[in-house]
Amino acid sequence: MPTTYTISDLAKEFDLTTRAMRFYEDMGLLQPERTGPGGRNRLYSARDRTRLRLTLRAKRLGLSLSEAKDIIDVYDSPRDTGAQLRKFLEVLGGHRQQLEDRMSDLQMNLDEVREHENEARLLLAQIEAKNNS
């Protein structure tokens, strides 16, 4: 019999709330089997556990959940390594560009702050020199 997990099992293992687990399900990242009265109980497969692990790894990389889903869905498709790697590179390349753009903006802001700090230090030194004369 295949290994299954409850929502509480996976939430505890990955330090998530059950609400987060349901959100990932709503996003199409997880597809648990529904059991019990009215399908209220969720049973997650080893595949769901792997998809959750990959989702959390993608989040740590700063990818959006839709980007994570795109990549994970490609890995779930029939094994065409070339297509999978191209998609992965495409998403990572776009994400890297976003990070580089943000880093450039931050560097410009930092340079401007340093410039204002230097101007303020010069003005303060002039005021203090005038007061000491």
ChimeraX commands (.cxc) that place a marker at each C-alpha (Angstrom):
marker #1 position 0.00,0.00,0.00 radius 0.5
marker #1 position 1.40,3.45,-0.90 radius 0.5
marker #1 position 2.41,5.81,1.88 radius 0.5
marker #1 position -0.15,8.52,2.65 radius 0.5
marker #1 position -0.09,11.53,4.94 radius 0.5
marker #1 position -2.77,13.56,6.64 radius 0.5
marker #1 position -2.83,17.33,6.44 radius 0.5
marker #1 position -1.57,17.44,10.04 radius 0.5
marker #1 position 1.31,15.06,9.24 radius 0.5
marker #1 position 2.65,17.25,6.44 radius 0.5
marker #1 position 1.91,20.54,8.20 radius 0.5
marker #1 position 3.92,19.34,11.20 radius 0.5
marker #1 position 6.75,17.91,9.11 radius 0.5
marker #1 position 7.21,21.12,7.11 radius 0.5
marker #1 position 6.32,23.51,9.96 radius 0.5
marker #1 position 3.26,24.88,8.18 radius 0.5
marker #1 position -0.27,25.63,9.20 radius 0.5
marker #1 position -3.11,23.51,7.86 radius 0.5
marker #1 position -4.43,26.73,6.37 radius 0.5
marker #1 position -1.23,27.08,4.32 radius 0.5
marker #1 position -1.64,23.48,3.17 radius 0.5
marker #1 position -5.19,24.19,2.01 radius 0.5
marker #1 position -3.95,27.32,0.23 radius 0.5
marker #1 position -1.34,25.26,-1.66 radius 0.5
marker #1 position -4.13,22.87,-2.59 radius 0.5
marker #1 position -6.28,25.78,-3.85 radius 0.5
marker #1 position -3.32,26.94,-5.97 radius 0.5
marker #1 position -3.16,23.49,-7.59 radius 0.5
marker #1 position 0.20,22.60,-6.07 radius 0.5
marker #1 position -1.22,19.69,-4.05 radius 0.5
marker #1 position -3.97,17.27,-5.01 radius 0.5
marker #1 position -4.89,15.16,-2.00 radius 0.5
marker #1 position -7.39,12.36,-2.16 radius 0.5
marker #1 position -10.63,13.29,-0.38 radius 0.5
marker #1 position -12.11,10.75,2.03 radius 0.5
marker #1 position -14.63,10.60,4.81 radius 0.5
marker #1 position -18.03,12.26,5.09 radius 0.5
marker #1 position -18.42,14.86,2.37 radius 0.5
marker #1 position -14.78,14.44,1.38 radius 0.5
marker #1 position -13.65,16.51,4.34 radius 0.5
marker #1 position -10.55,14.43,5.09 radius 0.5
marker #1 position -7.45,14.87,2.95 radius 0.5
marker #1 position -4.95,12.11,2.25 radius 0.5
marker #1 position -1.71,13.25,0.68 radius 0.5
marker #1 position 0.48,10.95,-1.40 radius 0.5
marker #1 position 4.26,10.73,-1.57 radius 0.5
marker #1 position 3.91,12.78,-4.79 radius 0.5
marker #1 position 2.11,15.55,-2.86 radius 0.5
marker #1 position 4.83,15.47,-0.20 radius 0.5
marker #1 position 7.51,15.89,-2.86 radius 0.5
marker #1 position 5.55,18.70,-4.54 radius 0.5
marker #1 position 5.23,20.45,-1.17 radius 0.5
marker #1 position 8.97,20.11,-0.54 radius 0.5
marker #1 position 9.71,21.55,-4.00 radius 0.5
marker #1 position 7.21,24.38,-3.46 radius 0.5
marker #1 position 8.88,25.40,-0.22 radius 0.5
marker #1 position 12.31,25.22,-1.85 radius 0.5
marker #1 position 11.08,27.48,-4.68 radius 0.5
marker #1 position 9.70,29.94,-2.12 radius 0.5
marker #1 position 13.10,30.06,-0.39 radius 0.5
marker #1 position 14.60,30.95,-3.77 radius 0.5
marker #1 position 12.12,33.82,-3.95 radius 0.5
marker #1 position 9.95,32.39,-6.71 radius 0.5
marker #1 position 6.24,33.09,-6.76 radius 0.5
marker #1 position 3.85,30.20,-6.20 radius 0.5
marker #1 position 2.76,30.36,-9.84 radius 0.5
marker #1 position 6.40,30.11,-10.95 radius 0.5
marker #1 position 6.90,27.21,-8.56 radius 0.5
marker #1 position 3.79,25.50,-9.93 radius 0.5
marker #1 position 4.98,25.92,-13.52 radius 0.5
marker #1 position 8.31,24.30,-12.71 radius 0.5
marker #1 position 6.84,21.52,-10.60 radius 0.5
marker #1 position 4.18,20.75,-13.22 radius 0.5
marker #1 position 6.90,20.35,-15.84 radius 0.5
marker #1 position 8.63,17.81,-13.58 radius 0.5
marker #1 position 5.34,15.95,-13.19 radius 0.5
marker #1 position 4.88,15.70,-16.94 radius 0.5
marker #1 position 6.33,12.83,-18.99 radius 0.5
marker #1 position 10.08,12.76,-18.58 radius 0.5
marker #1 position 11.56,15.09,-21.18 radius 0.5
marker #1 position 14.61,16.39,-19.38 radius 0.5
marker #1 position 15.37,18.99,-22.06 radius 0.5
marker #1 position 11.96,20.64,-21.74 radius 0.5
marker #1 position 12.15,20.53,-17.96 radius 0.5
marker #1 position 15.57,22.13,-17.85 radius 0.5
marker #1 position 14.63,24.81,-20.40 radius 0.5
marker #1 position 11.57,25.77,-18.33 radius 0.5
marker #1 position 13.61,25.76,-15.14 radius 0.5
marker #1 position 16.28,27.97,-16.74 radius 0.5
marker #1 position 13.63,30.32,-18.13 radius 0.5
marker #1 position 11.99,30.83,-14.75 radius 0.5
marker #1 position 15.29,31.13,-12.89 radius 0.5
marker #1 position 16.64,33.56,-15.49 radius 0.5
marker #1 position 13.60,35.80,-15.15 radius 0.5
marker #1 position 13.81,35.68,-11.38 radius 0.5
marker #1 position 17.56,36.43,-11.43 radius 0.5
marker #1 position 16.89,39.46,-13.65 radius 0.5
marker #1 position 14.27,40.74,-11.20 radius 0.5
marker #1 position 16.70,40.35,-8.31 radius 0.5
marker #1 position 19.49,42.10,-10.24 radius 0.5
marker #1 position 17.13,44.98,-11.09 radius 0.5
marker #1 position 16.11,45.33,-7.45 radius 0.5
marker #1 position 19.73,45.15,-6.37 radius 0.5
marker #1 position 20.61,47.91,-8.83 radius 0.5
marker #1 position 17.78,50.08,-7.48 radius 0.5
marker #1 position 18.93,49.44,-3.92 radius 0.5
marker #1 position 22.51,50.33,-4.84 radius 0.5
marker #1 position 21.35,53.64,-6.34 radius 0.5
marker #1 position 19.34,54.39,-3.19 radius 0.5
marker #1 position 22.30,53.50,-1.00 radius 0.5
marker #1 position 24.59,55.78,-3.02 radius 0.5
marker #1 position 22.09,58.62,-2.63 radius 0.5
marker #1 position 21.84,58.07,1.14 radius 0.5
marker #1 position 25.65,58.15,1.41 radius 0.5
marker #1 position 25.74,61.38,-0.59 radius 0.5
marker #1 position 23.20,63.01,1.76 radius 0.5
marker #1 position 25.10,61.74,4.80 radius 0.5
marker #1 position 28.32,63.30,3.49 radius 0.5
marker #1 position 26.58,66.61,2.79 radius 0.5
marker #1 position 25.06,66.62,6.28 radius 0.5
marker #1 position 28.46,65.88,7.87 radius 0.5
marker #1 position 30.05,68.77,5.95 radius 0.5
marker #1 position 27.29,71.17,7.00 radius 0.5
marker #1 position 27.51,70.00,10.61 radius 0.5
marker #1 position 31.30,70.44,10.59 radius 0.5
marker #1 position 30.87,74.01,9.23 radius 0.5
marker #1 position 28.29,74.83,11.93 radius 0.5
marker #1 position 30.48,73.40,14.69 radius 0.5
marker #1 position 33.57,75.21,13.37 radius 0.5
marker #1 position 31.61,78.50,13.29 radius 0.5
marker #1 position 30.34,77.97,16.85 radius 0.5
marker #1 position 33.87,77.20,18.12 radius 0.5
marker #1 position 35.36,80.37,16.61 radius 0.5
marker link #1:1,2 radius 0.2
marker link #1:2,3 radius 0.2
marker link #1:3,4 radius 0.2
marker link #1:4,5 radius 0.2
marker link #1:5,6 radius 0.2
marker link #1:6,7 radius 0.2
marker link #1:7,8 radius 0.2
marker link #1:8,9 radius 0.2
marker link #1:9,10 radius 0.2
marker link #1:10,11 radius 0.2
marker link #1:11,12 radius 0.2
marker link #1:12,13 radius 0.2
marker link #1:13,14 radius 0.2
marker link #1:14,15 radius 0.2
marker link #1:15,16 radius 0.2
marker link #1:16,17 radius 0.2
marker link #1:17,18 radius 0.2
marker link #1:18,19 radius 0.2
marker link #1:19,20 radius 0.2
marker link #1:20,21 radius 0.2
marker link #1:21,22 radius 0.2
marker link #1:22,23 radius 0.2
marker link #1:23,24 radius 0.2
marker link #1:24,25 radius 0.2
marker link #1:25,26 radius 0.2
marker link #1:26,27 radius 0.2
marker link #1:27,28 radius 0.2
marker link #1:28,29 radius 0.2
marker link #1:29,30 radius 0.2
marker link #1:30,31 radius 0.2
marker link #1:31,32 radius 0.2
marker link #1:32,33 radius 0.2
marker link #1:33,34 radius 0.2
marker link #1:34,35 radius 0.2
marker link #1:35,36 radius 0.2
marker link #1:36,37 radius 0.2
marker link #1:37,38 radius 0.2
marker link #1:38,39 radius 0.2
marker link #1:39,40 radius 0.2
marker link #1:40,41 radius 0.2
marker link #1:41,42 radius 0.2
marker link #1:42,43 radius 0.2
marker link #1:43,44 radius 0.2
marker link #1:44,45 radius 0.2
marker link #1:45,46 radius 0.2
marker link #1:46,47 radius 0.2
marker link #1:47,48 radius 0.2
marker link #1:48,49 radius 0.2
marker link #1:49,50 radius 0.2
marker link #1:50,51 radius 0.2
marker link #1:51,52 radius 0.2
marker link #1:52,53 radius 0.2
marker link #1:53,54 radius 0.2
marker link #1:54,55 radius 0.2
marker link #1:55,56 radius 0.2
marker link #1:56,57 radius 0.2
marker link #1:57,58 radius 0.2
marker link #1:58,59 radius 0.2
marker link #1:59,60 radius 0.2
marker link #1:60,61 radius 0.2
marker link #1:61,62 radius 0.2
marker link #1:62,63 radius 0.2
marker link #1:63,64 radius 0.2
marker link #1:64,65 radius 0.2
marker link #1:65,66 radius 0.2
marker link #1:66,67 radius 0.2
marker link #1:67,68 radius 0.2
marker link #1:68,69 radius 0.2
marker link #1:69,70 radius 0.2
marker link #1:70,71 radius 0.2
marker link #1:71,72 radius 0.2
marker link #1:72,73 radius 0.2
marker link #1:73,74 radius 0.2
marker link #1:74,75 radius 0.2
marker link #1:75,76 radius 0.2
marker link #1:76,77 radius 0.2
marker link #1:77,78 radius 0.2
marker link #1:78,79 radius 0.2
marker link #1:79,80 radius 0.2
marker link #1:80,81 radius 0.2
marker link #1:81,82 radius 0.2
marker link #1:82,83 radius 0.2
marker link #1:83,84 radius 0.2
marker link #1:84,85 radius 0.2
marker link #1:85,86 radius 0.2
marker link #1:86,87 radius 0.2
marker link #1:87,88 radius 0.2
marker link #1:88,89 radius 0.2
marker link #1:89,90 radius 0.2
marker link #1:90,91 radius 0.2
marker link #1:91,92 radius 0.2
marker link #1:92,93 radius 0.2
marker link #1:93,94 radius 0.2
marker link #1:94,95 radius 0.2
marker link #1:95,96 radius 0.2
marker link #1:96,97 radius 0.2
marker link #1:97,98 radius 0.2
marker link #1:98,99 radius 0.2
marker link #1:99,100 radius 0.2
marker link #1:100,101 radius 0.2
marker link #1:101,102 radius 0.2
marker link #1:102,103 radius 0.2
marker link #1:103,104 radius 0.2
marker link #1:104,105 radius 0.2
marker link #1:105,106 radius 0.2
marker link #1:106,107 radius 0.2
marker link #1:107,108 radius 0.2
marker link #1:108,109 radius 0.2
marker link #1:109,110 radius 0.2
marker link #1:110,111 radius 0.2
marker link #1:111,112 radius 0.2
marker link #1:112,113 radius 0.2
marker link #1:113,114 radius 0.2
marker link #1:114,115 radius 0.2
marker link #1:115,116 radius 0.2
marker link #1:116,117 radius 0.2
marker link #1:117,118 radius 0.2
marker link #1:118,119 radius 0.2
marker link #1:119,120 radius 0.2
marker link #1:120,121 radius 0.2
marker link #1:121,122 radius 0.2
marker link #1:122,123 radius 0.2
marker link #1:123,124 radius 0.2
marker link #1:124,125 radius 0.2
marker link #1:125,126 radius 0.2
marker link #1:126,127 radius 0.2
marker link #1:127,128 radius 0.2
marker link #1:128,129 radius 0.2
marker link #1:129,130 radius 0.2
marker link #1:130,131 radius 0.2
marker link #1:131,132 radius 0.2
marker link #1:132,133 radius 0.2
view
